[in-house]
Amino acid sequence: MIEESVELKGHIIDSLLLPKVLDLIIARGADPSCARIRIRAQDRAVMDELLASLRVHGAEAIEMEDAQLVEADIYHLDTCFCPLDDRSALYYPPAFDAAAVTVLKKSVPDLLPVSDQSALRFACNAVVVGRTVVTNTGCDDLAAPLAERHYKLRMSELSEFIKSGGSARCLTLNLS
């Protein structure tokens, strides 16, 4: 089964956009199995009352937590965190504050720490295609831990691109 996520913005109720989209999904035999709606309220009391009313219908608030980056050389999330699949990820622990590491460990069952050397070669700015992980050269220390997780490491010389602040992931264009 193929799965995609879509996002609706704006006045999705009063414009009838939400029911139109749901009608289209159902008419084509697809299953709208999950919906996420961002809600804004005037104050905490109104929000709490609304959430209590929504829980009766099976809606639950999603817990969101911040992840603070603290390493000066690691300036963006895609240079210190790379999901491999729905339960595994590469990450560079020194890039995050202690609270963020706690959140990551709670949220991702199999975190694979990246060494200082590989982090500075932007290993976390990898491209993951199936079971293949493509990184810059110099990330050899990832080969064995990735192989233990049934991934193949492929490296390509990307040091010229690192000079502009990116690596393998930054050289891609997602067409889906």
C-alpha positions in Angstrom: 0.0 0.0 0.0 1.3 3.5 -0.9 1.0 6.2 1.7 1.4 10.0 1.4 0.7 12.8 3.8 -1.0 16.1 2.7 -1.4 19.4 4.5 -4.3 21.8 4.3 -3.9 25.4 5.5 -6.2 28.3 6.1 -9.9 28.2 6.8 -10.3 24.5 6.0 -13.7 24.2 7.7 -15.7 27.3 6.7 -14.3 27.2 3.1 -15.5 23.5 3.0 -12.0 22.5 1.9 -11.7 19.7 4.5 -14.9 17.9 3.5 -14.1 18.3 -0.2 -10.7 16.7 0.3 -12.1 13.9 2.5 -14.8 13.3 -0.2 -12.2 13.0 -2.9 -10.1 10.6 -0.8 -13.1 8.3 0.0 -14.5 8.5 -3.6 -11.2 7.0 -4.9 -11.3 4.1 -2.4 -8.4 5.5 -0.3 -8.4 5.5 3.5 -8.0 8.8 5.3 -6.7 6.9 8.4 -5.2 9.9 10.2 -5.8 13.7 10.4 -3.7 16.3 12.2 -5.3 19.7 12.9 -3.4 22.6 14.4 -5.8 24.5 16.8 -5.3 28.1 18.1 -7.4 29.3 21.1 -7.6 32.7 23.0 -6.1 31.2 26.2 -5.2 28.1 28.0 -8.6 27.6 29.7 -10.4 27.6 26.3 -7.8 25.2 24.8 -8.1 22.8 27.8 -11.9 22.8 27.5 -11.8 22.2 23.8 -9.2 19.4 24.1 -11.4 17.7 26.7 -14.4 17.9 24.3 -12.3 16.5 21.4 -11.0 13.5 23.5 -14.6 12.2 23.7 -14.4 11.7 19.9 -10.9 10.1 20.0 -8.8 13.1 19.3 -5.6 13.5 21.4 -3.2 16.4 21.7 0.2 15.7 20.2 3.1 16.3 22.5 5.7 18.6 20.8 9.1 19.3 22.3 11.9 21.6 21.2 15.4 20.4 20.2 18.1 22.9 20.9 21.3 22.8 18.9 24.3 23.9 20.8 27.4 23.1 18.6 28.5 26.1 16.6 29.8 24.0 13.7 26.6 22.1 13.5 24.1 24.9 12.6 21.1 23.0 11.2 19.2 19.9 12.1 20.1 18.1 8.8 23.8 18.3 9.7 23.3 16.5 13.0 20.3 14.2 12.6 19.4 11.8 9.7 16.4 9.4 9.9 17.3 6.0 8.4 13.8 4.5 8.7 10.8 4.8 11.1 12.8 3.6 14.1 16.5 4.3 13.4 18.5 7.5 12.9 22.1 8.8 12.7 22.7 11.7 15.2 25.6 13.7 16.5 25.0 13.9 20.3 27.3 17.0 21.0 25.2 19.1 18.7 22.1 18.9 21.0 21.5 20.1 24.5 20.8 17.5 27.2 17.0 18.0 27.0 17.0 17.4 23.2 19.1 14.2 23.6 16.5 13.0 26.1 13.7 13.7 23.6 15.6 11.9 20.8 16.2 8.9 22.9 12.5 8.8 23.9 11.3 9.2 20.3 13.8 7.1 18.2 14.3 3.6 19.4 17.6 3.0 17.6 19.9 6.1 17.6 23.3 5.6 16.0 25.8 8.2 17.3 28.1 9.8 14.8 31.7 10.5 15.7 33.3 14.0 15.7 35.2 13.2 12.5 32.1 12.0 10.6 30.0 14.8 12.0 32.4 17.4 10.6 32.3 15.5 7.3 28.5 16.1 7.5 27.6 12.4 7.8 24.1 13.3 9.0 23.5 15.2 5.8 23.2 11.8 4.1 20.9 10.5 1.5 19.1 7.3 2.4 17.7 5.3 -0.5 16.2 2.0 0.7 19.0 0.3 2.6 21.8 2.4 1.1 23.2 5.5 3.0 25.2 7.9 0.8 27.6 10.3 2.7 30.7 12.3 2.0 34.0 10.5 2.2 35.7 10.2 5.5 32.8 8.6 7.3 34.3 5.1 7.2 33.5 4.6 10.9 29.8 4.3 10.1 30.2 1.3 7.8 30.2 -1.4 10.6 27.3 0.1 12.7 25.2 0.6 9.5 26.0 -2.9 8.3 24.7 -4.3 11.7 21.4 -2.6 10.8 21.5 -4.0 7.3 22.5 -0.8 5.6 25.2 -0.3 3.0 27.4 2.8 3.2 28.4 4.5 0.0 30.7 7.5 0.1 31.3 10.2 -2.5 33.8 13.0 -2.4 31.7 16.1 -1.5 34.3 18.3 0.3 33.7 21.2 -2.2 30.0 21.2 -1.3 30.8 21.2 2.5 32.5 24.5 1.9 29.1 26.0 1.1 27.5 24.4 4.1 26.0 21.1 2.8 26.7 17.6 1.7 24.8 14.7 0.0 21.3 15.6 1.2 21.7 19.2 0.2 22.5 18.1 -3.4 19.1 16.3 -3.8 15.8 17.4 -5.2 12.8 15.5 -3.8 10.3 15.0 -6.6 7.6 13.2 -4.6 
